[in-house]
Amino acid sequence: MNERMTETGEVRNGRAREAALEAIGRVTLEPTDLVEYQSRGRVVIIGGAEALEFAPRLEPPLRAQVLLTAGEELPGVPVIPLAGRTLDITGHLGAFTLHLGEPGRPNAEVLTADLLLDLGEEPQLRMPMKPPGYLWSASDEPALSRALDQLRELVGTFDKPRYFGYDAAICAHGRSGQIACTRCIDACPAEAISSLIEQVTVDAHRCQGGGVCATVCPSGAIRYSYPRPADTLEQIRLLLRTYRQEGGSQAVLVFVAASDAEPPPLTANQIPLRIEELASVGLEVWLTALAYGAESVLLLDQGGMPAAVAQAVKQQVTTAGEILAALGYPPHAIRLVGVADLAEAGETGRLGIEPANFAANGGKRQVAYMAIDHLFAQAARARPMASLTVGAPFGTAQVSAEACTLCLACVGACPGKALLSGQDEPQLRFIEANCVQCGLCTRTCPEDAIWITPRLLFNREERSRVRLLHQEPPFCCTVCGKPFATHSVIQNMLRKLEGHAMFQDARARHRLTMCQDCRVVDIAQDPEAMDQGITGKWLQ
């Protein structure tokens, strides 16, 4: 009898899964901009004798030039010898640039190409995800034949989706000349992201949609654009709702990379969802899937993820597990699994969550908080706070009252507006919900007075409350009485300028206790200051 009931349940789950997968086809994906490539067939072949032998096989519209790394030139083959020079390669399909430099000499010979064929034993470009148009091939005949076919296919005009969007205003990479968050740069397998100190720049032609940059970004400054996160979340909501309506139970959502092979046979309650890359969805998507009614979320790793990408995904899974554990749910309800673990991973208990039906609109953090709030409301044994490991995008900040001078450099640097100044008096205030744990405040503080700690408060009101970190009574101008600084700022300034040649007399030192307007007046009335050429600029 039990076996028959199980079989009936499996059949029902299987039918519900088919209906759910059919339903998500009705979600219309919002289109994105296209990135265009133009390749005219100019090929630079990098290698030795094998490159010289292969070059004559290229026929129009392909045109070959050999960058000879070793060996002697052959007649009739255009050759540029590397001859011990350094080689730096930039660009992408249709726009490669090769800089051939000589040690100790500033000038470099420059080659341009549409396509690169690298026949070296080791590739010249070491990043895991090579730029479009760069082929690294073995020199045996089957490999060379495949390379020739690929080169022929890469002549013409091509386009692809612009996979990312970027909002520099909320980027936590840098402020005030200080660099803090480099998560997207460190994780990108295509090395398509670089620093501009105050923000980052993404080479759209080298970006290949891996998506890990958007997953690790703590603020949502980099976001996935095709499909948009809102479209993916709407697919998940419709998928799980349809599965329940058709009688399915204990849904397990299995994320599968579009580039991977078909997964092995799944249990009837395991619902596969193809995404561009496994790393293109992160913490906020996984938690929202649980809020929408999935009993667990599995990330199917079929191999091939670059090490930095895998590490970034594991970090996100760790943070998700810590949040779930603090809520009283099984931490393994979200996990990264291999093919061998897939069948066992289908055996899951019930989380006992009433499915949410909210539309997951808004930014990355807003979506994450909506899911967390729903899970918290449903939790029977939740703790008030989750302690998180370093690298989590949630946390608090604290200040040393003895060291802080309320210069507010941290306020100007904070990208999420988690740190705020006082409205009418010298204060440093904090909103924990806005803190992305980027560390810009700790790097810009001249007194080393602030530090951050990763954690997550589950009470929404407490998390969003404006909290006072430090305050001081204002320092008032000793001439007009107008408040213009704090006591600690003035004391710090007097101490630092104690030995300065311009502030050796009592009148000059007293000028430091005046507001800007009174300083200018006093300088104009002081013959010694005028003789020394002091202007109001000195003390503003």
Secondary structure as GFF3:
##gff-version 3
##sequence-region A 1 540
A	DSSP	alpha_helix	2	23	.	.	.	ID=ss1
A	DSSP	three_ten_helix	24	26	.	.	.	ID=ss2
A	DSSP	beta_strand	34	39	.	.	.	ID=ss3
A	DSSP	beta_strand	42	47	.	.	.	ID=ss4
A	DSSP	alpha_helix	49	54	.	.	.	ID=ss5
A	DSSP	three_ten_helix	55	57	.	.	.	ID=ss6
A	DSSP	beta_strand	63	68	.	.	.	ID=ss7
A	DSSP	beta_strand	79	81	.	.	.	ID=ss8
A	DSSP	beta_strand	86	90	.	.	.	ID=ss9
A	DSSP	beta_strand	96	101	.	.	.	ID=ss10
A	DSSP	beta_strand	108	113	.	.	.	ID=ss11
A	DSSP	beta_strand	115	118	.	.	.	ID=ss12
A	DSSP	beta_strand	134	136	.	.	.	ID=ss13
A	DSSP	alpha_helix	141	153	.	.	.	ID=ss14
A	DSSP	beta_strand	156	161	.	.	.	ID=ss15
A	DSSP	beta_strand	164	166	.	.	.	ID=ss16
A	DSSP	three_ten_helix	168	170	.	.	.	ID=ss17
A	DSSP	beta_strand	174	175	.	.	.	ID=ss18
A	DSSP	beta_strand	178	179	.	.	.	ID=ss19
A	DSSP	alpha_helix	183	187	.	.	.	ID=ss20
A	DSSP	beta_strand	193	195	.	.	.	ID=ss21
A	DSSP	beta_strand	200	202	.	.	.	ID=ss22
A	DSSP	alpha_helix	212	216	.	.	.	ID=ss23
A	DSSP	beta_strand	222	224	.	.	.	ID=ss24
A	DSSP	alpha_helix	229	245	.	.	.	ID=ss25
A	DSSP	beta_strand	252	257	.	.	.	ID=ss26
A	DSSP	beta_strand	270	275	.	.	.	ID=ss27
A	DSSP	three_ten_helix	278	280	.	.	.	ID=ss28
A	DSSP	alpha_helix	283	291	.	.	.	ID=ss29
A	DSSP	beta_strand	296	300	.	.	.	ID=ss30
A	DSSP	alpha_helix	307	327	.	.	.	ID=ss31
A	DSSP	three_ten_helix	331	333	.	.	.	ID=ss32
A	DSSP	beta_strand	334	337	.	.	.	ID=ss33
A	DSSP	three_ten_helix	339	341	.	.	.	ID=ss34
A	DSSP	alpha_helix	342	345	.	.	.	ID=ss35
A	DSSP	alpha_helix	364	378	.	.	.	ID=ss36
A	DSSP	beta_strand	385	387	.	.	.	ID=ss37
A	DSSP	beta_strand	395	399	.	.	.	ID=ss38
A	DSSP	alpha_helix	409	413	.	.	.	ID=ss39
A	DSSP	beta_strand	419	421	.	.	.	ID=ss40
A	DSSP	beta_strand	427	431	.	.	.	ID=ss41
A	DSSP	three_ten_helix	432	434	.	.	.	ID=ss42
A	DSSP	alpha_helix	440	444	.	.	.	ID=ss43
A	DSSP	beta_strand	450	457	.	.	.	ID=ss44
A	DSSP	alpha_helix	460	464	.	.	.	ID=ss45
A	DSSP	beta_strand	466	471	.	.	.	ID=ss46
A	DSSP	beta_strand	474	476	.	.	.	ID=ss47
A	DSSP	beta_strand	483	486	.	.	.	ID=ss48
A	DSSP	alpha_helix	487	496	.	.	.	ID=ss49
A	DSSP	three_ten_helix	501	503	.	.	.	ID=ss50
A	DSSP	alpha_helix	506	511	.	.	.	ID=ss51
A	DSSP	alpha_helix	516	525	.	.	.	ID=ss52
A	DSSP	alpha_helix	527	531	.	.	.	ID=ss53
A	DSSP	three_ten_helix	536	539	.	.	.	ID=ss54
###
